[in-house]
Amino acid sequence: MNITIICAIIGGLMGYFYMKKKLEKKINN
């Protein structure tokens, strides 16, 4: 596997979970 691809996947997953948490907080508030 290419390091660039691994970094892109990790960054995408982190961004996805970060946005998910943000949206959940918005709904709760």
N, C-alpha and C positions, 0 to 999 in steps of 0.2 A: 504493500500500500504506500501511496505517496504521502509525505508529511503534510503537504498543502491540503489534500483531501481530508485527512484526519482532523486537521485544525478547523476546516470548514464545517465538518460534521459536528465537532464538539461545540463550536461557536453557535451553530444553528440550534442545537439542542438547548444550550444555555439560554439563548435568546428566547426560544419557545417557552421554556419553563418560567423565565422572568416575566414575559408578557402574560402568561397564564395567571401567575400570582397577582400581577397588577390588576388584571381584569376581575379576578375573584374579590380583591379588596374593594374595587369600585362598586361591585354588585352588593357587597355586604354593607358598605356605607350608603 
